[in-house]
Amino acid sequence: MANIQLQDLDWGLLWQEANDKKNQRRKEPGDWDKKAGSFAKRTTHSVYTQRFLELLAPDPDWSVLDIGCGPGTLALPIAARTRWVTAIDFSENMLKILHKRTAEQGLNNISTHRLSWEDDWQRHGIKPHDVAIASRSLAVSDLKKALTRLNSYATKRVCITDRVKHGPKDPDAFAAVGREMSGGPDYVYTVNLLFQMGILPTIDYIRLEETQEYRSFAEALSSYSWMFSNLNQNEEKLLKKFVQSICTISKDGTVSVHRRYVPTWAYISWNPTVLT
């Protein structure tokens, strides 16, 4: 067996190779536009949001850059606790919901920009903030480049979340439809890449609810369908049967889904540093 030394490993390359082996295409802006409404309703009040805010511990004087802000899951409560929030997302519908909620809550300290990771943020007037966050939004083509950018756009703190193992996907669902689950690289790659870049991050974990609540069975099934690409008719039937087997339907039509694998996210944070 070859004597592999830690310094010989290129975690950026290892991440890229693992990412290329994923058996699911990357979600595009149009996919998130369709998902925006249901996603906004399900993430308004969640263990994830509460725990992220606890770990972030916003300071009233902060300016915060939220990359992949979605419908304002974090941008809105952070804006209520800080001086300013700049929210970035590539989904037009996500930003529309954020605008609506901003007005409803009477907030006037949020600016939004429809941008992706690949866009030139500086050309669009985005400047470094006290804190930069990327919450469940590291679906990028080059992780090292994304981490380097985050580090350069924060002066006090960078906070990201990355999936642990299967993350939001359910291995039992993939087994039920007869598909192999390959979700790509998880947070271990990210932490080791940061270390290799000269960054020593702090790591915490956010474990989601063991029972997930939905307003209807259709909504629960839609959430599970989101895990897959291009389900055929037979796979759709198998998935529906599986979701029925793990859910409890109340008299009012609401649905409780009982997963064997509870999604967990790694909360990774560090103080910006000069990279060599």
Buried (B, 14 or more C-beta within 10 A) or exposed (E): EEEEEEEEEEBBEBBBEBBEEEEBEEBEBEBBBBBBBBBBBBBBEBEBBEBBBEBBEBBEEBBBBBBBBBBBBBBBBBBBBBBBBBBBBBBEBBBBBBBEBBEEBEBEBBEBBBBBBEBEBEEEEBEBBBBBBBBBBBEBEBBBEBBBBBBBBBBBBBBBBBBBBBBBBBBBBBEBBEBEBEBBBBBBBBBBBBEBBEBEBEBBEBEBBEEBBBBEBEBBBBBBBBBBEEBEEEBBEBBBEBBEEBBEBEEEEBBBBEBEBEBBBBBBBBBBEEEE
